[in-house]
């Protein structure tokens, strides 16, 4: 879980710069989040507190959102009680996932008094509350009436109490006499299952007690190392404010600020979620059509199996015609010498209700029917295979979508191919999308993010002597290395191949084959689907994508 006690300890340490600062502005753009601008040490600092069930957190932020014309009630309560107040302390009680911001402000009578702005990070039960020095709740961003929780209601006027610890111990208060019984997250506050796993992993080398106290010594002395850990596809796997040996197999993107790390992590996750929602219908449609193509392929294979002996019907018809005078009317079978196969005897089944001539014509009709079916199947199989290859390429392109322009471009392409209904604004919006561009060793390299961009790069933008790259027999992007008449270095060839491999279905693979050839040898067959080309005179390089 991203927000455990250690992460929160890092945030509290980072926010300590606000102590002595004054609350300048308070805004509530969303029903479950607050932005507070605090003037401290000659600078303005914007702090985000959110009780969103999917991403509860706090920290410095550079983001801003438009506030509603009418401020929500909780926002007005905050402005009334802590507007202009001075931050006196920021605390994390007992290493819990709770932060208390103590603020000295004037009350209605003009007297100075303490207010405590509290954020509880508890998943869907997360909440932001304001209480006075006597622990009386003044208001909360989420009201919890007794009908929901008679143990701990959260309403204006009730006495605040912290969430029950269930007998857990504050790990920062542990000493040599404290029992350490795994799983640690069940016995200590603020310890997540991941941190518990990390301590136990360290314990394999240095022992459990030494591992435990070495971790919390770093937290106690604010010796944090912030990082986002990413998997082989570059997706964020987890965050941590301490180096985690259990993530040694993952890449680590380091940060010098807990807030900046959190902002990047959550903004990327939010954007990925938003893109996922906007492309869900296309993903489902692509999956449906791919399954339909695969089922068609099974039917085609069965039909081909059924008609594989079609030439035998023609042979039997011709043998019956040749030996017509020898066939008895009403016979159920006739054995003939097959002059197409060294005169080997062949038994021919007959319909006794038909004349010998009619039996011969029956075989010819069956042969012609199956011959026509075979010819039709070849076109259907080719079209079905082309559709399947195309849909695989679209599925790969969906993995590189980064914004709405990319989505609109793919949707317009699917509409053009008849897979979705056309929308009037799709093509207009699609023109905003652009291929990826890199410069390596002084050479420009372009990468198409979908088939429309692939066609543009290869068939319109690239010059004859530019170099075209694509993974061999694997759906992926067209990559164009612009040469401008120069001879590319071996390094730039390899880097372009790496881009082709990374932006393909083989992103997580190793020794991925990438074909490359001068663009003049790349052709697009008439009527071919977007992104489909043929090429010759190519070379192949094997690379392992960097992730």
N, C-alpha and C positions, 0 to 999 in steps of 0.2 A: 504494500500500500504506500503510495507516494508520501502521504502526510502522517508520519509517525512522530513520536516524541522528540527524536533526534532532529528531524527536519524543522520542527517547530522551535526547538532550542536554537537552531541556526538563525531562524527568522527573528526570534526575540533578541538575540545578540545583535543582529543587523539593525533592528529598529531602535536599539538603545540610543542611537544618535538623535532620536526625537525627544529624549528627556530634556525638559526645560523649554521645549518648543510650544507654540500656541496654535490652537485649532483655528484655522482661517475660514475654510469652506467645508460644507457637508452636502453631499448629493446622494440621492438614491435612484439611479436610472432603471434598476430592475427591482422586482419585488423582494429579492433575497440577497441584494448586495449593496454595499455602502462604499462611497469614495470620500475620503477625508483628506483635505489639503492642510498640511501642518507647516508652519514657518519655524524653522530651527536652524541655528548656526548660520544665519544669513542666506538661507536658501529655502525654496518651497519644495516640499516632499508630498507626493500624492500616494496615499495608502489605500489599498483595496482590502475590504473585508467582505467575504461572501459566504453565505450559508447554503449555497447551491448544493443539492443532494449529490450531484455527480462530481463536483469539484470544489468542496469547501476549503477555504484557505485564507491567508492574509499575507501582505507583503507590499513592498514598494511596487509601483506600476507606472508605466509611461502611457498606458491606455487611457482613453476618456470616452465617455458616452453621453449622448444628449439626455438631459433630464426632462421628465414630464413637466408640463406647464404648471400643474398642481402637485406640489410635493406630497408624497405619502405621509400618513400620520406619524410613522416611526421617525422619518427624516425630520419632521417638524419638532418632535420631542427632543431629538438630538440637538438640533439647532438651539432650542430653548435652554437646554440644561448644560451643554458643553461648548456651545459656540463662543469663541474667544477665550476658552479655558486653557490652562497650562498643563502640559504632560508632566506628571511627577514621577511616574514609574511605569515600566512595562514588565509584566511577570508571567511566568509559566508555573503555576502551582503544582508541586509534587511530580514534575515531569509528565503531567497529563497533557492530553491534546486540548488544552484550554489556554487562552491568553487573556490576561486582564490588563487593560490600559487604564491607569489611574489618572484622573484629570481633576485639577483644582479649578473650580469655576464659581461665579457668583450665583446665588439663588434669587428667588423672587423678592426677598427682603434686602438684597444687596450684601448679604453676608457670604463670606467664602465658605465653601463646603466641598467635600470630595465626592466625585461620581466615578463609577467604575464601568467602563465599556468592556463587555465580555464576549468573546467568541468561543463557542464550543464546537469543535470539529468532531462530529459523530455520524458521518454518513448522512442518511436521510433524516436523522434527528438533529442535524447541525442547527445552530441558532446563534443569533446576535442579540444581546440584552444590554440594557442600561439599568444600573441599580445605584442606590445612594450608599452613604457610608454605613447605614444601618442594615444593609443587605436587602432593602425593600426594592423590588423590581418596579422601575418606573415605566418601562415598556420593553417589548421584544419584537423582533422582526417577524417571528412566528409565535403566535399564541398557542399554548397547549392547555386546554381546559381540563378540569377534573374528569370529564367523560372520556378523555383520551388517556390521561395518566393521573390517577388519584394519588400516586406516590410522589410525583414531582411536577405539579402543574406550573406553567410559566404564564403568568398574567400580571397586568399592572396591579400593584398593591400586595402581592404575595411575597413571602419571605424567600429569598433565594437560597438554594442549597446546591452544592456541587453534585454531579452524577455520582452514584455509589461506586466505590473502587473495587468492590467484591473481594476485599481482603488483599489486594495487590500492594506491593511494596514499591516505594520510590527508589529506582535503581541508583540515583545519585546519593542517596542516604545509606546505601548498603555498606557493610564493613566485612571484615574477615569472618565474623560470626554469622553472617547472613547465609542461609541455606540457598544453594543454587541448584534447583531441580528443573531439568528440561520437561516440557517446553517452557522456555523462559517467558514467552509472551503471555502465558497464563498466570504468571506469578509476579510480574513487574509492570508497573504503569508505563505507558508510552512505548513499550517494546513491541514492535510489529513482528509477525511471523517471519518476515524476511530478515530482520535484524537478529532474531533468535537463531535462524538458520546460519547466518554469517558468524555469529559468536561460536556456535557449535562446530562450524567448519574450521575456524581458527583453533579451536580447542584440540583438534586432532594433532596439532603440532606443538602447542605450548601449554595445553591443559585448560580446562574450563574456567577455573577461577582467574587465572592470569589473563585469558582472553576477555572475560567479562570486564575486569577492572581496567584493562588497557583501552577498551572501547569507551568506557564512560569517563576515563581520565581525559581523553581527547575532547569529549563533549563538555566536561567541566571546565576545561581551559580554552574552550572555543576554538579548538584546532580542527576546523572544518575543511573538507575538500569536496566541493560541489561538482556533480557531474550528472549528465543524462547518459544512461547506458542504452545502446542501440543494437538491434539484432542484425542479421546478415542482409536484410532488406533495407536497412537504414531507418527502420521504424523504432520509435522510443519504446523500450522495454520497461524501464523503471528509472527512478531518480534516487540519488543518495547524497547525503552531506558528509559521508565518510567513504573511503575506498573500500569496496566490497570484493573480496577474493572470490566469492561465489559467482561473480559476473566477469571473471577474468577472460572468458571466451567471447565477451561482447566488446564492441568498440566503445570508447569512453570520450564524451564531449565535455571538457572541463569548463567551469564557470568560476569567476571570482566573486559572484554575488548569488546568494540563495534566491533572492527575489527575481533576479534576471533568469536564473535557471527555471524557476517555477513558471514565470510568465511565458517563456519559450515552450516549455513542456505542455502547459495547459492550452496555449493558443494553438499549437500544432495539433493537439488532440481534439480541440474544439473544431478546428478547421477540417480535420480529417473526418470527424463525425458529421459536420455539415455537408461536406462533399459526398460522404457516404449516403446521407439521406437523399440528396438531390440526384444521385445516380442509381438509387435502389431500384427504380422501375426499369432502367435500362439494363442493369445487371440481371434482373429477373427475366427480362425479355430475351437477353442474349443466352442465358442458361436454357430457357425454354426452347429456343430455336436450335441450339446445339444438340439438345436431347432429341429434338424432332429429326434432325439430320442423322444422328446416330441410329435412331430407330428405322429411318428410311434405308440406311445402308444395310441393316440386317435383313430387311424385306427384299432389297435388291439382290443380296447374296443368295437368299433362298430361291428367288425366282431364277437366277442364273443357274443354280444347281438343278432346278426342275427342268430347265430347257437345254441342259448341256448336251443331251443326246439327240438334238433336233435333226442332225444330218442323217441319223439312222432312219428317221421317218421318210426322208427323201429317197434313201437307198431302197427301202422296202417298197415304196411306191413304184420306183423304176424297175425293181425286180419283178413285182407283180405284173407290171405292164409288159415286160419282156417275156414272162412265162404265162401270160394270160390264158393261152390255149390249154395249159396243163392244169389250171386251177379248177377244181370241181365246185359247182354251185352248192351252197349250203354247208361248205366245209368250215370248220372252226379254226383251222390252221393249215399252213402250206410251208413245206420245206423246199428251199431253193438253193442252188449253187450261187454263191455271192461272187460274181465276176469282178467286184471291186476289192476283194480280199482273197486272191489266189483260189477262187472257186470253193472256199470253205462253206459247208452247209450252214444255212441260217433259217431258223424257224420264224415264220411271220404269222402273227395272230390275225384272225379274220372274224368279221361279223357275219354269221350265217344268214342273216336276214338281208344282206346286201349282196349284189352280184360281184364277181371278181373285179370288174372294171370300177364299180362303185367303191370297193375296198381300196383299190389303188388310189382313186381320187381322194378318199378320206385321208390317206397317209400324206398325199401332197398338200391338202388343205392344212393339216396339222403342222407340217413342216413350214409352210408359208406363214402361218400364224406365229409360230415360235421364232422364225427368222425376223419378222417385223418386230416382235416383242424384244428380241435381242438388240436390234438396231436402235429401238426407242430407249432401251435400258442404257445403252452407252451414253446417250445424251443426258439422260436423267442422272446417271452415276456421276458424270463429269460435272454437271451443274450442282449436284448435292455436295460433291467433294470441294468444289469451288466455294460454295456457301459455308461449308465447315471451316475451311482454311481462312475465309474472310472473317467469320465470327470469332475464330481463335485470335486473329490479329486485333479485332475490336476489343476482345477480352483483355489482351495484353495492353492495349492503349488505355483502357480504363484504369490500369494500375499507375499510369503516369499523370493522371488528371490532377491539376493543381488549382484551377480556378473555374469560374462559371463560363468563361469564354471557351475553355477546352470542352466542357460539357456540351455547350451549344453546338460546337463544331462536330462532335461525334454524333449528337442527336440529328443534326442536319444531314450528315452522311448516311445514317441509318434510314432516315426518311427518304433520301434519294434512292436508296437501294430497296425501298419498299418494306422495310422491317418495322417501321413505326409510321404513324400518320404525320403528314407534313404540317409544319407550323409556319405561319406567315413570317414570324420574326426570327426563325432559326438561322437562316443564312446571313441575315444582316448582323446578328450578334456574333456569328462564327468568325467574321472577318477580324475580330479583335484578337483572336488567338494567334500566337507566334511560336515558331519552332525554338528549341533551345539553341543557344549559341555559346561556343567556347573559343578561346584563343590559346593555342599551344605551340610553342617554339615559333611564334610569329605567323602561324597558319590559322585561319578561321575554320571552325568545324561546326556544322549545323546538324541538329538531331530532330527528326520529326516526332511529334507526340501522338499523332494519329494518322490514319491513312490519307486524309485530305492533305495534311502537311507533308506526308511522305511523297505523294504525287507531285505536289508543288516543288519540293526540293529537287526531286530527281528529274522530272520531265520539263520543268520550266526554269528553275533557278540555276541548276548546275550546268557548267560548260563541259564540252566534250573531254577536256583533259583533267577535269576534276575527278576525284576518286570516290567511288561509291562503296559503302560497307553495309553488310547485312549478315546476321547469324545464319549459318547454313541450315536450311530446312527447319528453322525455329521461328515462330512469330516474333516480330520485333520491329524496331524503328529503322527507317532508312537514315544513314549517316553520310553526310557529304563533306569531304575534305577539299576545301577550295585551294587550288594550287597556284592560280595566277601565272601559270607557265613555269613555276619553280619545281625542283625535284624535292619531294618531302623526305625528311629524315626518317631513319628507322624508328626513332622514338615517337614521332608524330603519327606514324602508321600504327604503332602499337597502341597509342593513346586513343586514336579514333576507333580501333577495334575494341578496346575496352569499353568505350561509350556505347558501341553497338551491342556488346554482350550485356552490359548493365541495363540497357533499355530494351530488354527482350525477356521472353519467358524463361531464359536460362540465367537470370540475374544471380541466383544463389548457387549456380553450378561452378564447376572447375574445368579447365581445358576446353572451353567453349569454342567450337569452330566458327570463325568469321570469314566469309568470303569478301574479297575486295577486288575492284576492277575499275578501269577508266570508264567514266560515265558513258562514253560513246558506244560501249559494248552492252549497255543496258537498254532494253526495249520493253514497251508495254503493248501486249497483244490487243488488237481491236476488240472492243467490247469487254475487256477484262475488268474485274472489280477494282475499286480503289485500293491502292497499295500493292497490287499484284504486278510483277515484272518478270521478265526472263533475261538471262545474261550468259555470256560465255567469255573465254579467254581470261578467266579469273584465277587468283591465287587464294590460298587459305592460310590463315594464321590462327593459332590456338592461344587463347588468353583466359585468365581467371579474373572475373570482375572484382574490383575493390568495393567493399560495402562498408 
